[in-house]
Amino acid sequence: MKLSDIAIKRPVTIFMIVLIVLILGGVSLTKLSVDLFPELNLPVAVTVIN
């Protein structure tokens, strides 16, 4: 069976699988140690009008 067939026949099952994956991802993100986060240098543009 194709994934699309399963998704059409059993949408609640697909929803529960997606929900479990999101919850596990959120739990994993909170358990991630700080040294594994990438260093981010966000570009900033400032406009000053005199």
VEXRO-721101 format. One record per residue: x, y, z of N, C-alpha, C, O, CB in turn. Coordinates in pm, whole numbers, plus 50000, padded with zeros to 5 digits. Glycine has a CB too. Layout:
N
XYZXYZXYZXYZXYZ
...
This chain:
50
500834988250000500005000050000500885012550000501915013150066499065000050121
500445022349927501165034949923500775043450044499705041750103500865042449792
501675052350078501425061250193500185069850169499425072550262502645070150219
499985074150045498805082450015497505074650035496505080250081498875087749871
497515061750002496315053550024496015052250173494865053150215496495039549961
497055050050251496875048850397496385062150455495515062350543498195044650465
496945073150406496545086350457495085089450427494415095950506497435097250398
494605084850312493205087250276492285078150356491225082450401492975085250125
492665065650373491815056050442491845057750594490835055350660492215042050406
492975061750648493125063050793493795076350829494965076450868493945051150850
493075087450818493685100550846494055102450993495005109551024492755111550804
493315096251083493615097651226494945090951258495705096051340492475091551312
495225079651196496485072751217497655081451172498645082551244496505059351143
497555087451056498605096251006498775108351097499895112451125498295100850862
497665113951145497735125251237498455121351365499285129051416496315130451270
498165109651418498825105151542500315102851519501125105951606498165092351595
500685097451404502105095251374502835108551365503935110051418502265087451242
502235118351297502855131651286502955138051422503975144251453502045140651190
501925136751505501945142451639503045136151725503725143251798500595140551706
503215123151716504275116251791505655121051746506535123451828504165100851774
505845122551615507135127251564507415141451612508555144451650507155126751410
506405150151612506595163851661506915164151811507785171751854505345172251633
506235156051888506485155752032507895150452061508605156052144505435146952103
508295139851992509635134552011510705144551968511755145552032509805121551934
510435152051862511365162451819511485173651921512575178551947510925168251685
510355177651980510385187952083511115183452207511885191152266508985192052120
510885171152249511595165752366513085164852338513905168052423511035151852406
513445160452217514855159452181515515173152178516665174652219515015152552045
514795183152131515355196652125515605202252265516605209052286514405205952048
514725199352359514935204352495516075196952564516705202552654513655202952577
516355184652525517445176952585518795179852520519825175352570517145162052575
518805187352408520025190152335520915199352418520475209752466519715196552198
522165195452434523065203652515523445216252439523355216752316524335195652554
523855226452513524105239652455525275239252357525255246652258524375249852566
526265231052379527425230852291527115225052154527945226352063528545223052355
525965218852136525605213452006524795223151921524555220551803524825200852024
524365234451980523675244651902524675251651811525795254351855522955254751994
524315254751688525245262051601525365276651645524425282351700524785261351454
526525282451621526725296551655526085305051545526405303451428528245299951671
525205313951584524485322151487524925336651497524945342451606522975321051508
525275342451385525555356751376524535362651280524705362251158527045359451327
523485368251336522405373551254522785387051197523265395651271521115374551335
522585389251069522865402351010521855412751058520655410051067522855401550855
522355424651089521505435351139521735447751054522875451551030521785438251291
520675453951009520755466450934520045477351014518895475651054520135465050791
520735488451036520175499451114520115511851023521095515450957521015502251244
518965518251023518775530350946518535541851044517625541351126517595528950845
519375552351033519255563951120518925576051033519655579150938520555566351204
517825582851066517415594750990517655606851080517135607551191515905593950944
518465616451029518765628851106517925640151057518015651251108520245632751096
